[in-house]
Amino acid sequence: MYRLILLSSFFFVCTLSAWGQYSGINWMSLEEAVEAQAKQPKKIMMDVYTQWCGPCKMMMANTFTSEDVIAYINKHYYAVKFDAESADPITYQGKTFSNPSWNPNARGRNSTHQLSRALGVSAYPTLVYFDENAEVIAPIPGYKTPRQIELYLKFFADHYTPGVQQQEWETFRDSFVPSFN
């Protein structure tokens, strides 16, 4: 009987562990995403956040936990999490970006990473979308609910082409019917 309980507990823990590994967005670094694009082209969606940002935390808790959002991002994008105030150097398009004014003793806000500025990020959270060649499509600032992010995810994944005209975006936006919960 003891062995049966032990064996059942072991399988339960393994199942939970395996489920936990596949139940969220497959976050990676920008370098990993660009490397993955070379093997299998997909667009990149980068969540640019900071540790102190309340809306960033809300988006992580409310939007990036939606099963619809998780499934769509994992299928159509390489997902990148980027702390816009981190100290870590990042290489993008042959250039290394850093945060030379980063203060390890700072409480709350810290200096802004050079990559954040290079991507045109001026507010947090911002979702930066990249094409299959890791070229920036657009930074989209602000908190997004699952239904709000769906519009951008589907447009950039399925309808965006370089040189897309504003009118094409407006037509898509105005006729869009959300399906995410």
PASEBA-1860 file (N, C-alpha, C; in nm, 3 decimals):
! residues 181
1> MYRLILLS> 0.083/-0.119/0.000/0.000/0.000/0.000/0.088/0.126/0.000 ~ 0.193/0.123/0.084/0.285/0.237/0.093/0.349/0.265/-0.042 ~ 0.389/0.158/-0.111/0.450/0.174/-0.243/0.352/0.234/-0.343 ~ 0.227/0.193/-0.338/0.125/0.245/-0.427/0.105/0.395/-0.405 ~ 0.100/0.437/-0.281/0.085/0.580/-0.249/0.207/0.657/-0.296 ~ 0.324/0.603/-0.270/0.449/0.667/-0.312/0.456/0.678/-0.464 ~ 0.421/0.572/-0.533/0.423/0.570/-0.679/0.319/0.668/-0.735 ~ 0.200/0.670/-0.679/0.096/0.763/-0.723/0.139/0.907/-0.701
9> SFFFVCTL> 0.200/0.934/-0.587/0.249/1.069/-0.557/0.358/1.110/-0.656 ~ 0.447/1.019/-0.689/0.554/1.047/-0.784/0.496/1.086/-0.920 ~ 0.399/1.006/-0.970/0.338/1.036/-1.099/0.260/1.167/-1.096 ~ 0.196/1.198/-0.985/0.123/1.323/-0.971/0.218/1.442/-0.980 ~ 0.330/1.434/-0.909/0.429/1.542/-0.911/0.489/1.557/-1.050 ~ 0.520/1.447/-1.116/0.575/1.453/-1.252/0.475/1.514/-1.349 ~ 0.350/1.479/-1.336/0.246/1.534/-1.422/0.233/1.684/-1.401 ~ 0.231/1.728/-1.276/0.224/1.871/-1.246/0.345/1.944/-1.301
17> SAWGQYSG> 0.460/1.884/-1.285/0.583/1.946/-1.335/0.580/1.960/-1.486 ~ 0.540/1.854/-1.554/0.533/1.859/-1.700/0.428/1.959/-1.746 ~ 0.314/1.961/-1.681/0.208/2.056/-1.717/0.256/2.198/-1.695 ~ 0.326/2.223/-1.586/0.377/2.357/-1.557/0.476/2.405/-1.661 ~ 0.553/2.315/-1.718/0.651/2.353/-1.818/0.585/2.396/-1.948 ~ 0.467/2.346/-1.977/0.404/2.374/-2.104/0.280/2.462/-2.092 ~ 0.254/2.516/-1.975/0.131/2.590/-1.956/0.150/2.741/-1.970 ~ 0.268/2.785/-2.003/0.292/2.928/-2.015/0.359/2.965/-2.146
25> INWMSLEE> 0.381/3.092/-2.160/0.450/3.143/-2.279/0.596/3.098/-2.274 ~ 0.649/3.061/-2.387/0.789/3.017/-2.397/0.879/3.139/-2.412 ~ 0.906/3.206/-2.300/0.988/3.327/-2.303/1.133/3.293/-2.330 ~ 1.202/3.381/-2.400/1.344/3.364/-2.430/1.409/3.502/-2.439 ~ 1.539/3.503/-2.453/1.610/3.630/-2.471/1.600/3.672/-2.618 ~ 1.632/3.797/-2.646/1.630/3.844/-2.784/1.731/3.768/-2.868 ~ 1.849/3.743/-2.812/1.951/3.669/-2.886/1.902/3.529/-2.921 ~ 1.835/3.462/-2.827/1.782/3.328/-2.852/1.673/3.332/-2.960
33> AVEAQAKQ> 1.589/3.434/-2.956/1.482/3.447/-3.055/1.538/3.468/-3.195 ~ 1.638/3.554/-3.208/1.698/3.579/-3.338/1.766/3.452/-3.390 ~ 1.831/3.380/-3.301/1.894/3.253/-3.339/1.788/3.152/-3.384 ~ 1.675/3.146/-3.313/1.566/3.055/-3.350/1.507/3.093/-3.485 ~ 1.499/3.222/-3.515/1.447/3.267/-3.644/1.529/3.213/-3.760 ~ 1.660/3.198/-3.739/1.747/3.147/-3.846/1.711/3.003/-3.882 ~ 1.661/2.928/-3.784/1.625/2.788/-3.807/1.480/2.775/-3.853 ~ 1.392/2.855/-3.792/1.250/2.851/-3.826/1.195/2.993/-3.819
41> PKKIMMDV> 1.176/3.058/-3.933/1.131/3.198/-3.933/0.993/3.215/-3.869 ~ 0.987/3.304/-3.773/0.863/3.349/-3.710/0.888/3.492/-3.665 ~ 0.782/3.563/-3.644/0.796/3.698/-3.591/0.831/3.690/-3.442 ~ 0.877/3.802/-3.389/0.911/3.812/-3.247/0.818/3.914/-3.183 ~ 0.771/3.881/-3.064/0.698/3.976/-2.982/0.778/3.994/-2.853 ~ 0.821/4.117/-2.827/0.901/4.146/-2.709/0.819/4.226/-2.608 ~ 0.810/4.173/-2.487/0.746/4.245/-2.377/0.854/4.325/-2.305 ~ 0.850/4.458/-2.321/0.946/4.547/-2.257/0.879/4.597/-2.128
49> YTQWCGPC> 0.939/4.565/-2.016/0.881/4.594/-1.886/0.989/4.648/-1.791 ~ 0.946/4.688/-1.671/1.039/4.720/-1.563/0.987/4.654/-1.436 ~ 1.074/4.639/-1.339/1.039/4.574/-1.213/0.935/4.653/-1.133 ~ 0.938/4.785/-1.143/0.850/4.871/-1.062/0.717/4.902/-1.129 ~ 0.697/4.863/-1.252/0.581/4.900/-1.333/0.457/4.819/-1.296 ~ 0.357/4.885/-1.239/0.232/4.820/-1.202/0.156/4.762/-1.320 ~ 0.134/4.840/-1.429/0.066/4.783/-1.545/0.142/4.665/-1.608 ~ 0.275/4.666/-1.597/0.354/4.552/-1.648/0.320/4.426/-1.569
57> KMMMANTF> 0.311/4.439/-1.438/0.277/4.325/-1.353/0.135/4.278/-1.380 ~ 0.044/4.373/-1.403/-0.094/4.338/-1.436/-0.101/4.261/-1.568 ~ -0.022/4.304/-1.665/-0.024/4.237/-1.795/0.031/4.095/-1.781 ~ 0.135/4.080/-1.700/0.191/3.947/-1.678/0.087/3.858/-1.610 ~ 0.015/3.912/-1.513/-0.083/3.833/-1.438/-0.214/3.811/-1.513 ~ -0.259/3.908/-1.589/-0.392/3.900/-1.651/-0.391/3.863/-1.799 ~ -0.291/3.908/-1.872/-0.290/3.888/-2.017/-0.206/3.766/-2.054 ~ -0.084/3.760/-2.002/0.006/3.652/-2.040/-0.023/3.521/-1.970
65> TSEDVIAY> -0.134/3.515/-1.896/-0.180/3.389/-1.837/-0.306/3.337/-1.907 ~ -0.359/3.414/-2.001/-0.476/3.372/-2.079/-0.436/3.256/-2.169 ~ -0.513/3.149/-2.164/-0.481/3.032/-2.247/-0.482/3.066/-2.395 ~ -0.575/3.154/-2.437/-0.581/3.195/-2.578/-0.453/3.269/-2.617 ~ -0.410/3.362/-2.533/-0.289/3.441/-2.560/-0.167/3.350/-2.562 ~ -0.156/3.264/-2.464/-0.042/3.171/-2.456/-0.032/3.086/-2.582 ~ -0.144/3.024/-2.619/-0.144/2.935/-2.737/-0.108/3.011/-2.863 ~ -0.164/3.130/-2.881/-0.138/3.206/-3.003/0.007/3.252/-3.011
73> INKHYYAV> 0.057/3.307/-2.901/0.196/3.354/-2.901/0.292/3.238/-2.924 ~ 0.273/3.129/-2.853/0.365/3.016/-2.868/0.363/2.958/-3.010 ~ 0.250/2.965/-3.077/0.241/2.911/-3.213/0.299/3.005/-3.318 ~ 0.276/3.136/-3.303/0.307/3.231/-3.410/0.428/3.321/-3.385 ~ 0.480/3.322/-3.264/0.587/3.416/-3.229/0.696/3.349/-3.147 ~ 0.812/3.412/-3.148/0.912/3.390/-3.046/0.888/3.502/-2.946 ~ 0.867/3.466/-2.822/0.832/3.563/-2.719/0.956/3.599/-2.638 ~ 0.979/3.730/-2.624/1.096/3.780/-2.552/1.049/3.866/-2.436
81> KFDAESAD> 1.108/3.844/-2.318/1.087/3.931/-2.203/1.214/4.015/-2.190 ~ 1.197/4.146/-2.179/1.312/4.234/-2.169/1.288/4.339/-2.062 ~ 1.369/4.335/-1.956/1.364/4.435/-1.850/1.440/4.557/-1.900 ~ 1.368/4.665/-1.923/1.424/4.787/-1.982/1.521/4.859/-1.891 ~ 1.538/4.811/-1.770/1.633/4.871/-1.677/1.737/4.770/-1.630 ~ 1.755/4.662/-1.704/1.851/4.559/-1.665/1.994/4.603/-1.695 ~ 2.086/4.533/-1.636/2.228/4.561/-1.656/2.288/4.474/-1.766 ~ 2.217/4.373/-1.809/2.270/4.274/-1.903/2.295/4.333/-2.042
89> PITYQGKT> 2.414/4.312/-2.096/2.438/4.355/-2.235/2.361/4.264/-2.332 ~ 2.313/4.323/-2.440/2.235/4.249/-2.540/2.289/4.285/-2.677 ~ 2.314/4.182/-2.757/2.360/4.205/-2.893/2.241/4.192/-2.987 ~ 2.222/4.297/-3.067/2.112/4.301/-3.163/2.162/4.370/-3.289 ~ 2.145/4.305/-3.402/2.187/4.356/-3.532/2.335/4.397/-3.533 ~ 2.418/4.313/-3.473/2.562/4.334/-3.474/2.614/4.439/-3.378 ~ 2.528/4.496/-3.297/2.569/4.599/-3.201/2.535/4.552/-3.060 ~ 2.625/4.580/-2.966/2.599/4.544/-2.828/2.544/4.665/-2.754
97> FSNPSWNP> 2.428/4.646/-2.693/2.361/4.749/-2.615/2.377/4.715/-2.468 ~ 2.393/4.817/-2.386/2.411/4.795/-2.243/2.337/4.903/-2.164 ~ 2.364/4.905/-2.037/2.305/5.004/-1.949/2.418/5.060/-1.862 ~ 2.501/5.148/-1.919/2.620/5.194/-1.849/2.592/5.272/-1.720 ~ 2.474/5.328/-1.706/2.441/5.403/-1.584/2.366/5.320/-1.482 ~ 2.355/5.191/-1.507/2.283/5.102/-1.414/2.345/5.108/-1.276 ~ 2.260/5.119/-1.176/2.304/5.128/-1.036/2.256/5.004/-0.962 ~ 2.347/4.918/-0.918/2.305/4.795/-0.849/2.239/4.823/-0.715
105> NARGRNST> 2.254/4.942/-0.661/2.198/4.976/-0.531/2.069/5.058/-0.542 ~ 2.024/5.081/-0.662/1.903/5.162/-0.682/1.781/5.090/-0.625 ~ 1.694/5.168/-0.564/1.565/5.116/-0.516/1.458/5.176/-0.605 ~ 1.374/5.092/-0.661/1.272/5.143/-0.753/1.330/5.158/-0.892 ~ 1.316/5.277/-0.948/1.361/5.300/-1.086/1.512/5.299/-1.099 ~ 1.557/5.258/-1.217/1.699/5.256/-1.247/1.716/5.323/-1.384 ~ 1.836/5.325/-1.434/1.858/5.387/-1.565/1.802/5.298/-1.676 ~ 1.777/5.359/-1.790/1.717/5.288/-1.903/1.824/5.223/-1.990
113> HQLSRALG> 1.799/5.099/-2.026/1.889/5.023/-2.113/1.894/5.088/-2.252 ~ 2.011/5.088/-2.314/2.027/5.146/-2.447/1.937/5.080/-2.551 ~ 1.914/4.949/-2.538/1.829/4.880/-2.635/1.686/4.932/-2.628 ~ 1.639/4.961/-2.510/1.504/5.014/-2.496/1.488/5.143/-2.575 ~ 1.584/5.230/-2.564/1.580/5.355/-2.639/1.591/5.330/-2.790 ~ 1.680/5.238/-2.829/1.700/5.209/-2.971/1.574/5.152/-3.036 ~ 1.490/5.085/-2.957/1.367/5.026/-3.009/1.250/5.125/-3.009 ~ 1.273/5.245/-2.957/1.168/5.347/-2.954/1.071/5.332/-2.840
121> VSAYPTLV> 1.114/5.265/-2.734/1.027/5.246/-2.618/1.035/5.369/-2.528 ~ 0.918/5.425/-2.497/0.913/5.542/-2.410/0.817/5.525/-2.294 ~ 0.749/5.411/-2.285/0.654/5.385/-2.177/0.655/5.234/-2.149 ~ 0.607/5.199/-2.030/0.604/5.058/-1.991/0.463/5.023/-1.946 ~ 0.417/4.905/-1.984/0.479/4.810/-2.075/0.468/4.857/-2.220 ~ 0.557/4.807/-2.301/0.550/4.825/-2.446/0.576/4.689/-2.510 ~ 0.495/4.655/-2.608/0.517/4.534/-2.685/0.582/4.575/-2.816 ~ 0.701/4.522/-2.842/0.771/4.552/-2.965/0.759/4.429/-3.054
129> YFDENAEV> 0.708/4.452/-3.174/0.692/4.344/-3.271/0.803/4.354/-3.375 ~ 0.861/4.238/-3.409/0.969/4.228/-3.507/0.923/4.134/-3.618 ~ 0.973/4.157/-3.740/0.943/4.066/-3.849/1.034/3.943/-3.842 ~ 1.025/3.858/-3.943/1.103/3.733/-3.945/1.253/3.755/-3.963 ~ 1.294/3.878/-3.993/1.436/3.912/-4.005/1.484/3.995/-3.887 ~ 1.407/3.995/-3.780/1.438/4.068/-3.657/1.444/4.219/-3.676 ~ 1.374/4.268/-3.777/1.360/4.412/-3.797/1.236/4.459/-3.722 ~ 1.246/4.573/-3.656/1.134/4.624/-3.578/1.018/4.661/-3.671
137> IAPIPGYK> 0.901/4.610/-3.638/0.778/4.649/-3.708/0.720/4.770/-3.638 ~ 0.694/4.755/-3.506/0.634/4.865/-3.432/0.641/4.839/-3.282 ~ 0.665/4.945/-3.203/0.647/4.935/-3.059/0.503/4.980/-3.027 ~ 0.432/4.900/-2.950/0.294/4.930/-2.912/0.290/4.949/-2.760 ~ 0.278/5.073/-2.713/0.283/5.098/-2.569/0.150/5.070/-2.499 ~ 0.160/5.042/-2.369/0.043/5.034/-2.283/-0.002/4.894/-2.248 ~ -0.072/4.888/-2.136/-0.133/4.764/-2.089/-0.237/4.716/-2.190 ~ -0.238/4.587/-2.216/-0.335/4.528/-2.307/-0.400/4.407/-2.240
145> TPRQIELY> -0.532/4.401/-2.247/-0.606/4.284/-2.202/-0.590/4.175/-2.309 ~ -0.632/4.052/-2.279/-0.624/3.949/-2.384/-0.697/3.989/-2.512 ~ -0.815/4.048/-2.500/-0.891/4.087/-2.620/-0.823/4.203/-2.693 ~ -0.755/4.291/-2.620/-0.686/4.402/-2.685/-0.558/4.357/-2.754 ~ -0.484/4.268/-2.692/-0.358/4.222/-2.751/-0.385/4.134/-2.874 ~ -0.500/4.067/-2.875/-0.534/3.979/-2.987/-0.531/4.055/-3.120 ~ -0.580/4.176/-3.122/-0.582/4.258/-3.243/-0.442/4.270/-3.302 ~ -0.344/4.306/-3.218/-0.206/4.325/-3.263/-0.140/4.191/-3.299
153> LKFFADHY> -0.160/4.091/-3.213/-0.099/3.960/-3.240/-0.142/3.907/-3.377 ~ -0.271/3.915/-3.406/-0.322/3.859/-3.531/-0.285/3.946/-3.651 ~ -0.286/4.077/-3.634/-0.248/4.163/-3.746/-0.102/4.139/-3.785 ~ -0.012/4.146/-3.688/0.130/4.132/-3.720/0.166/3.991/-3.766 ~ 0.101/3.889/-3.710/0.132/3.751/-3.750/0.074/3.715/-3.886 ~ -0.048/3.759/-3.912/-0.119/3.710/-4.030/-0.139/3.811/-4.143 ~ -0.131/3.940/-4.114/-0.168/4.040/-4.215/-0.059/4.142/-4.245 ~ 0.043/4.146/-4.162/0.148/4.246/-4.182/0.243/4.204/-4.293
161> TPGVQQQE> 0.273/4.298/-4.382/0.381/4.283/-4.479/0.458/4.414/-4.479 ~ 0.587/4.412/-4.507/0.663/4.538/-4.511/0.597/4.637/-4.607 ~ 0.590/4.760/-4.566/0.530/4.863/-4.649/0.379/4.870/-4.637 ~ 0.322/4.796/-4.538/0.177/4.799/-4.520/0.132/4.943/-4.500 ~ 0.023/4.977/-4.560/-0.028/5.114/-4.554/-0.119/5.132/-4.433 ~ -0.125/5.253/-4.383/-0.210/5.287/-4.269/-0.355/5.245/-4.294 ~ -0.401/5.263/-4.416/-0.539/5.229/-4.450/-0.565/5.079/-4.432 ~ -0.465/4.994/-4.466/-0.481/4.850/-4.448/-0.497/4.816/-4.300
169> WETFRDSF> -0.415/4.880/-4.215/-0.425/4.860/-4.071/-0.562/4.904/-4.021 ~ -0.608/5.021/-4.064/-0.737/5.073/-4.018/-0.852/4.984/-4.062 ~ -0.846/4.932/-4.183/-0.950/4.841/-4.231/-0.953/4.715/-4.147 ~ -0.834/4.658/-4.120/-0.825/4.538/-4.036/-0.880/4.568/-3.897 ~ -0.832/4.676/-3.836/-0.874/4.715/-3.700/-1.025/4.735/-3.693 ~ -1.081/4.805/-3.788/-1.223/4.840/-3.784/-1.315/4.720/-3.809 ~ -1.265/4.617/-3.877/-1.348/4.500/-3.905/-1.315/4.381/-3.813 ~ -1.218/4.400/-3.723/-1.170/4.291/-3.639/-1.276/4.249/-3.535
177> VPSFN> -1.296/4.119/-3.522/-1.386/4.064/-3.422/-1.303/3.976/-3.329 ~ -1.284/4.019/-3.203/-1.199/3.941/-3.113/-1.262/3.808/-3.075 ~ -1.177/3.709/-3.051/-1.226/3.577/-3.009/-1.163/3.531/-2.878 ~ -1.057/3.600/-2.833/-0.993/3.562/-2.706/-1.085/3.599/-2.590 ~ -1.078/3.518/-2.485/-1.153/3.551/-2.362/-1.071/3.637/-2.271
END
